[in-house]
Amino acid sequence: MLEAIGKDIWTCAAPLSLLGMNLGTRMTILRLESGELLLHSTVAHSAALQAEVEKLGKVAWIVAPSSMHHLFVGPWQQAFPQAKTLAATGVAEKRKDLRLDGVLDGSDPGWGPQLGMQVIGGMPTINEVLFLHRASGTLICTDALFYLPNRSGFTGFYAWFAGVGKNPGQTPIFKMMIKDKATYKASWQPVLGWDFDQISLCHGDLVPNNGKKVLTDAIAWL
């Protein structure tokens, strides 16, 4: 179930359907310099998946990196009650049932320079926080990019309509949620200065290389 995509980084893809479309979702797992694990945007929990994760190390952090990506946090908290949970702005208001230990505001909670973080502003309904895993040169995002190549049926139609069937991009729905374009655009400038080659995204296929160009092309409309 887990796929190693670089030094100290793994992903787990899982099905996720929305309005008849199979958009898929993905959890990214990072091993920190301490040897502890961080779970980014958790997928549905299972005993088998938990066992695979435990083989990698001790889970110390669970991250809900946007106000839209928190659905599966609860069962992972129950599986790893010692882990701290950090969430994007807005999650606390939506999920009163979750124990949250802090807000992802771009400051370092103790991970050190191995991880970069950037809050994407101007989108108060999403509040996505982008991550950079420096050891593997990986940008990690949730909804900022979709990539659904070679899909069929209604999913394929949506990929074509949204412009994410041939190249990774930002969907019309995502763009509609931008309320302050100037702030949104400025939020991307630090990210463009990061050193990364691949992109781990939640919805669709991974971007294994040329990630900087892929991202630059995706936000060129700004």
SELO-904865 format. One record per residue (C-alpha): residue in three letters; residue number from 1; y, z, x. Coordinates in nm, 3 decimals. Layout:
<sites>
('ALA'; NUM; (Y; Z; X))
...
</sites>
This chain:
<sites>
('MET'; 1; (0.000; 0.000; 0.000))
('LEU'; 2; (0.236; 0.072; 0.289))
('GLU'; 3; (0.362; -0.207; 0.513))
('ALA'; 4; (0.506; -0.136; 0.858))
('ILE'; 5; (0.813; -0.355; 0.911))
('GLY'; 6; (0.936; -0.218; 1.243))
('LYS'; 7; (0.962; 0.092; 1.457))
('ASP'; 8; (0.935; 0.403; 1.238))
('ILE'; 9; (0.991; 0.216; 0.912))
('TRP'; 10; (0.754; 0.124; 0.628))
('THR'; 11; (0.791; -0.016; 0.278))
('CYS'; 12; (0.591; 0.003; -0.043))
('ALA'; 13; (0.643; -0.268; -0.304))
('ALA'; 14; (0.560; -0.191; -0.667))
('PRO'; 15; (0.587; -0.373; -1.000))
('LEU'; 16; (0.886; -0.309; -1.223))
('SER'; 17; (0.955; -0.499; -1.545))
('LEU'; 18; (1.289; -0.514; -1.722))
('LEU'; 19; (1.359; -0.716; -2.036))
('GLY'; 20; (1.049; -0.925; -1.976))
('MET'; 21; (1.130; -0.996; -1.612))
('ASN'; 22; (0.913; -0.877; -1.324))
('LEU'; 23; (1.187; -0.777; -1.081))
('GLY'; 24; (0.970; -0.548; -0.872))
('THR'; 25; (1.094; -0.248; -0.679))
('ARG'; 26; (1.044; -0.112; -0.329))
('MET'; 27; (1.046; 0.223; -0.151))
('THR'; 28; (1.146; 0.234; 0.214))
('ILE'; 29; (1.010; 0.514; 0.431))
('LEU'; 30; (1.180; 0.617; 0.755))
('ARG'; 31; (1.056; 0.845; 1.029))
('LEU'; 32; (1.349; 1.037; 1.173))
('GLU'; 33; (1.385; 1.143; 1.536))
('SER'; 34; (1.261; 1.488; 1.431))
('GLY'; 35; (0.934; 1.325; 1.321))
('GLU'; 36; (1.010; 1.406; 0.957))
('LEU'; 37; (1.010; 1.140; 0.685))
('LEU'; 38; (1.281; 1.015; 0.451))
('LEU'; 39; (1.183; 0.844; 0.125))
('HIS'; 40; (1.445; 0.592; 0.010))
('SER'; 41; (1.443; 0.477; -0.356))
('THR'; 42; (1.102; 0.611; -0.454))
('VAL'; 43; (0.855; 0.406; -0.658))
('ALA'; 44; (0.608; 0.549; -0.910))
('HIS'; 45; (0.406; 0.834; -0.759))
('SER'; 46; (0.030; 0.828; -0.724))
('ALA'; 47; (-0.215; 1.049; -0.538))
('ALA'; 48; (-0.328; 0.752; -0.326))
('LEU'; 49; (0.026; 0.661; -0.226))
('GLN'; 50; (0.109; 1.022; -0.151))
('ALA'; 51; (-0.193; 1.043; 0.079))
('GLU'; 52; (-0.076; 0.736; 0.271))
('VAL'; 53; (0.272; 0.880; 0.309))
('GLU'; 54; (0.136; 1.214; 0.431))
('LYS'; 55; (-0.050; 1.036; 0.711))
('LEU'; 56; (0.287; 0.932; 0.853))
('GLY'; 57; (0.433; 1.281; 0.874))
('LYS'; 58; (0.610; 1.554; 0.682))
('VAL'; 59; (0.837; 1.444; 0.399))
('ALA'; 60; (1.169; 1.624; 0.449))
('TRP'; 61; (1.411; 1.406; 0.252))
('ILE'; 62; (1.409; 1.219; -0.079))
('VAL'; 63; (1.701; 0.984; -0.138))
('ALA'; 64; (1.827; 0.833; -0.463))
('PRO'; 65; (2.068; 0.579; -0.309))
('SER'; 66; (2.247; 0.464; -0.623))
('SER'; 67; (2.317; 0.589; -0.973))
('MET'; 68; (2.063; 0.331; -1.095))
('HIS'; 69; (1.775; 0.424; -0.862))
('HIS'; 70; (1.650; 0.769; -0.958))
('LEU'; 71; (1.373; 0.700; -1.211))
('PHE'; 72; (1.077; 0.812; -0.997))
('VAL'; 73; (1.234; 1.100; -0.803))
('GLY'; 74; (1.088; 1.385; -1.013))
('PRO'; 75; (0.717; 1.343; -0.932))
('TRP'; 76; (0.792; 1.310; -0.560))
('GLN'; 77; (0.992; 1.633; -0.573))
('GLN'; 78; (0.692; 1.801; -0.730))
('ALA'; 79; (0.463; 1.656; -0.462))
('PHE'; 80; (0.694; 1.770; -0.180))
('PRO'; 81; (0.885; 2.075; -0.308))
('GLN'; 82; (1.007; 2.159; 0.043))
('ALA'; 83; (1.191; 1.826; 0.074))
('LYS'; 84; (1.567; 1.807; 0.017))
('THR'; 85; (1.693; 1.552; -0.232))
('LEU'; 86; (2.022; 1.371; -0.184))
('ALA'; 87; (2.160; 1.136; -0.447))
('ALA'; 88; (2.446; 0.895; -0.499))
('THR'; 89; (2.746; 1.000; -0.703))
('GLY'; 90; (2.662; 0.988; -1.072))
('VAL'; 91; (2.293; 1.076; -1.051))
('ALA'; 92; (2.353; 1.447; -1.115))
('GLU'; 93; (2.521; 1.368; -1.446))
('LYS'; 94; (2.235; 1.141; -1.553))
('ARG'; 95; (1.946; 1.357; -1.436))
('LYS'; 96; (1.998; 1.720; -1.526))
('ASP'; 97; (1.624; 1.764; -1.478))
('LEU'; 98; (1.635; 1.695; -1.104))
('ARG'; 99; (1.705; 1.947; -0.832))
('LEU'; 100; (1.967; 1.787; -0.612))
('ASP'; 101; (2.066; 1.933; -0.276))
('GLY'; 102; (2.368; 1.717; -0.207))
('VAL'; 103; (2.562; 1.399; -0.270))
('LEU'; 104; (2.547; 1.089; -0.053))
('ASP'; 105; (2.912; 1.056; 0.041))
('GLY'; 106; (2.872; 0.880; 0.375))
('SER'; 107; (2.876; 1.197; 0.586))
('ASP'; 108; (2.576; 1.285; 0.803))
('PRO'; 109; (2.355; 1.551; 0.640))
('GLY'; 110; (2.179; 1.613; 0.971))
('TRP'; 111; (2.000; 1.286; 1.039))
('GLY'; 112; (2.203; 1.196; 1.346))
('PRO'; 113; (2.320; 0.854; 1.470))
('GLN'; 114; (1.984; 0.687; 1.402))
('LEU'; 115; (2.097; 0.619; 1.045))
('GLY'; 116; (2.418; 0.456; 0.933))
('MET'; 117; (2.550; 0.498; 0.580))
('GLN'; 118; (2.817; 0.320; 0.382))
('VAL'; 119; (2.920; 0.393; 0.025))
('ILE'; 120; (3.004; 0.075; -0.165))
('GLY'; 121; (3.321; 0.155; -0.356))
('GLY'; 122; (3.477; -0.009; -0.656))
('MET'; 123; (3.157; 0.011; -0.861))
('PRO'; 124; (3.160; 0.349; -1.041))
('THR'; 125; (2.855; 0.267; -1.253))
('ILE'; 126; (2.637; 0.203; -0.945))
('ASN'; 127; (2.785; 0.390; -0.645))
('GLU'; 128; (2.531; 0.230; -0.413))
('VAL'; 129; (2.493; 0.369; -0.063))
('LEU'; 130; (2.374; 0.124; 0.202))
('PHE'; 131; (2.166; 0.243; 0.496))
('LEU'; 132; (2.124; 0.109; 0.848))
('HIS'; 133; (1.803; 0.202; 1.033))
('ARG'; 134; (1.911; 0.137; 1.390))
('ALA'; 135; (1.570; 0.166; 1.559))
('SER'; 136; (1.432; -0.130; 1.364))
('GLY'; 137; (1.759; -0.315; 1.302))
('THR'; 138; (1.714; -0.293; 0.925))
('LEU'; 139; (1.973; -0.290; 0.649))
('ILE'; 140; (1.840; -0.105; 0.342))
('CYS'; 141; (1.987; -0.167; -0.001))
('THR'; 142; (1.901; -0.134; -0.370))
('ASP'; 143; (2.091; -0.366; -0.604))
('ALA'; 144; (2.346; -0.519; -0.366))
('LEU'; 145; (2.103; -0.805; -0.300))
('PHE'; 146; (1.825; -0.962; -0.507))
('TYR'; 147; (1.578; -1.218; -0.371))
('LEU'; 148; (1.323; -1.364; -0.613))
('PRO'; 149; (1.181; -1.686; -0.464))
('ASN'; 150; (0.876; -1.866; -0.604))
('ARG'; 151; (0.883; -1.680; -0.934))
('SER'; 152; (0.764; -1.843; -1.257))
('GLY'; 153; (0.820; -1.796; -1.628))
('PHE'; 154; (1.114; -1.593; -1.749))
('THR'; 155; (1.148; -1.424; -1.411))
('GLY'; 156; (1.179; -1.764; -1.246))
('PHE'; 157; (1.440; -1.870; -1.500))
('TYR'; 158; (1.641; -1.555; -1.434))
('ALA'; 159; (1.616; -1.608; -1.057))
('TRP'; 160; (1.752; -1.960; -1.101))
('PHE'; 161; (2.027; -1.850; -1.341))
('ALA'; 162; (2.132; -1.560; -1.119))
('GLY'; 163; (2.127; -1.775; -0.806))
('VAL'; 164; (1.873; -1.559; -0.623))
('GLY'; 165; (1.572; -1.791; -0.636))
('LYS'; 166; (1.634; -1.982; -0.313))
('ASN'; 167; (1.847; -1.737; -0.118))
('PRO'; 168; (1.920; -1.365; -0.142))
('GLY'; 169; (2.237; -1.300; -0.335))
('GLN'; 170; (2.430; -1.086; -0.578))
('THR'; 171; (2.352; -1.131; -0.945))
('PRO'; 172; (2.615; -1.199; -1.212))
('ILE'; 173; (2.535; -0.863; -1.374))
('PHE'; 174; (2.597; -0.684; -1.045))
('LYS'; 175; (2.929; -0.863; -0.996))
('MET'; 176; (3.038; -0.772; -1.349))
('MET'; 177; (3.011; -0.404; -1.256))
('ILE'; 178; (3.280; -0.436; -0.989))
('LYS'; 179; (3.590; -0.264; -1.127))
('ASP'; 180; (3.805; -0.262; -0.811))
('LYS'; 181; (3.747; -0.579; -0.611))
('ALA'; 182; (3.975; -0.481; -0.321))
('THR'; 183; (3.792; -0.152; -0.268))
('TYR'; 184; (3.457; -0.322; -0.308))
('LYS'; 185; (3.542; -0.588; -0.051))
('ALA'; 186; (3.675; -0.334; 0.199))
('SER'; 187; (3.351; -0.135; 0.170))
('TRP'; 188; (3.158; -0.423; 0.324))
('GLN'; 189; (3.361; -0.445; 0.644))
('PRO'; 190; (3.182; -0.159; 0.828))
('VAL'; 191; (2.846; -0.304; 0.720))
('LEU'; 192; (2.929; -0.642; 0.870))
('GLY'; 193; (2.982; -0.463; 1.199))
('TRP'; 194; (2.635; -0.311; 1.195))
('ASP'; 195; (2.358; -0.448; 1.415))
('PHE'; 196; (2.068; -0.556; 1.194))
('ASP'; 197; (1.836; -0.855; 1.160))
('GLN'; 198; (1.615; -0.774; 0.862))
('ILE'; 199; (1.693; -0.643; 0.515))
('SER'; 200; (1.476; -0.419; 0.300))
('LEU'; 201; (1.581; -0.461; -0.062))
('CYS'; 202; (1.439; -0.314; -0.379))
('HIS'; 203; (1.419; -0.621; -0.600))
('GLY'; 204; (1.229; -0.919; -0.462))
('ASP'; 205; (1.109; -1.024; -0.120))
('LEU'; 206; (1.208; -0.874; 0.214))
('VAL'; 207; (1.447; -1.062; 0.440))
('PRO'; 208; (1.260; -1.053; 0.775))
('ASN'; 209; (1.525; -1.213; 0.996))
('ASN'; 210; (1.878; -1.358; 1.007))
('GLY'; 211; (1.986; -1.070; 0.787))
('LYS'; 212; (2.346; -1.069; 0.905))
('LYS'; 213; (2.395; -1.434; 0.806))
('VAL'; 214; (2.211; -1.378; 0.478))
('LEU'; 215; (2.447; -1.094; 0.390))
('THR'; 216; (2.756; -1.283; 0.502))
('ASP'; 217; (2.659; -1.578; 0.284))
('ALA'; 218; (2.580; -1.350; -0.013))
('ILE'; 219; (2.926; -1.193; -0.015))
('ALA'; 220; (3.118; -1.505; 0.083))
('TRP'; 221; (3.235; -1.539; -0.280))
('LEU'; 222; (3.464; -1.241; -0.219))
</sites>
